[in-house]
Amino acid sequence: MTRSSAILVEGFDEFAHSTYNECSVISERPFADIDDMRQTTISIVAPVYCEGAHLPEFVNALAAELARLKDDCGAIYEIVLVDDGSTDETWEVMRALTGQHACLRCLRLSRNFGKDAALSAGLAAAQGDAVITMAEKMR
């Protein structure tokens, strides 16, 4: 699935104002064995704020680990980054990284709403059967 994933998502500002407690459960189905993993899409969601200098190393390392997981057990994956109104080059770096990693999807909030709101927007955008959240700071 190849597509341009770096987008300014309209409507996420309104979502960011709502509480993250309103998010629904992504999946409660446990994996019975490795064959279940072969049918599973895993979403990695990470809010980012002024992390432009650190993003390439983070995304490259994460994509390499997820590719290894795909090779080992066949799981499909996506990385969802949410720019929480960064004032540095974070958004430009995110857009450039989408050209290198087809698994990368990027959202941009119009201003800094905070980590919880950015994480909520990322959870809402995630398409995986299972979601893993990561810390905001990548240093």
C-alpha positions in Angstrom: 0.0 0.0 0.0 1.9 3.0 -1.3 0.5 6.5 -0.6 1.6 9.9 0.4 1.1 9.7 4.1 2.2 13.2 5.3 -1.0 15.1 5.6 -2.5 18.0 7.6 -5.6 16.3 9.0 -8.5 18.7 9.2 -10.8 18.0 12.1 -8.1 16.6 14.4 -7.9 20.0 16.3 -11.5 19.4 17.4 -10.6 15.9 18.3 -7.6 17.1 20.3 -9.9 19.2 22.4 -11.9 16.1 23.6 -10.5 13.9 26.3 -8.5 10.8 25.4 -10.9 8.8 27.7 -13.4 9.0 24.8 -11.3 6.7 22.6 -12.6 3.2 22.0 -10.7 0.0 22.7 -8.7 -0.9 19.6 -8.7 -4.7 20.2 -9.3 -7.0 23.1 -8.5 -10.2 21.1 -5.3 -11.9 22.4 -3.0 -13.6 20.0 -3.4 -17.4 20.4 -0.2 -18.2 18.5 2.2 -17.0 15.8 -0.4 -17.7 13.0 -2.7 -15.1 14.5 0.2 -12.6 14.2 0.3 -13.3 10.4 -3.1 -11.7 10.1 -2.4 -8.8 12.3 -1.6 -5.2 11.6 0.4 -3.4 14.3 0.3 0.3 14.7 3.1 2.2 16.5 1.8 5.7 17.6 4.1 8.4 18.8 3.4 12.1 19.5 6.3 14.3 18.6 7.0 17.9 19.5 10.1 19.8 18.2 11.9 16.5 17.5 13.0 17.2 13.9 16.7 16.6 14.6 16.0 13.2 16.2 13.3 11.8 13.9 15.3 10.3 11.1 17.4 8.1 13.5 14.2 7.1 15.5 12.1 6.3 12.4 14.9 4.4 10.6 15.6 2.3 13.7 12.0 1.6 14.4 11.2 0.7 10.8 14.2 -1.7 10.8 12.9 -3.4 13.9 9.4 -3.7 12.5 10.7 -5.0 9.2 12.5 -7.7 11.2 9.2 -8.5 13.0 7.5 -8.8 9.6 10.2 -11.2 8.4 10.0 -13.3 11.5 6.2 -13.6 11.9 4.6 -11.9 8.9 2.9 -9.1 10.9 2.0 -6.0 8.9 2.8 -2.6 10.5 2.4 1.1 10.4 4.1 4.0 12.2 1.8 6.9 13.0 3.6 10.1 14.1 1.6 13.1 15.3 3.3 16.5 15.2 1.8 18.4 18.2 2.3 21.9 16.7 6.1 21.9 16.6 7.9 25.2 16.0 11.0 23.7 14.4 11.5 21.6 11.3 9.7 18.5 12.6 6.9 18.6 10.0 9.3 19.0 7.1 11.4 16.1 8.4 8.2 14.0 8.8 7.2 14.7 5.2 10.6 13.8 3.9 10.6 10.5 5.9 7.3 9.4 4.3 9.2 9.2 1.0 11.6 6.7 2.5 9.2 4.6 4.5 5.8 3.5 3.0 4.7 2.4 6.5 4.9 6.0 7.9 1.7 8.0 8.4 2.0 11.5 9.7 -0.6 13.9 11.3 -0.1 17.5 12.1 -2.0 19.5 14.7 -2.3 23.2 14.1 -0.9 24.1 17.5 0.5 22.5 20.6 -2.4 20.7 22.4 -0.2 18.5 24.6 1.0 14.9 24.6 -2.3 13.3 25.6 -4.3 15.1 22.9 -1.7 14.2 20.3 -1.7 10.6 21.4 -5.5 10.5 21.2 -5.4 11.9 17.6 -2.8 9.2 16.7 -4.9 6.4 18.3 -7.9 7.6 16.4 -5.9 7.5 13.1 -4.3 4.2 13.8 -5.6 1.4 11.5 -3.9 -1.6 13.3 -5.5 -4.5 15.2 -3.0 -3.8 18.0 -1.5 -0.4 19.0 1.8 0.3 20.7 2.3 3.8 22.0 5.7 5.3 22.4 7.2 8.2 24.5 7.2 11.7 23.1 10.9 12.3 23.6 13.1 10.4 21.3 16.5 11.6 22.6 
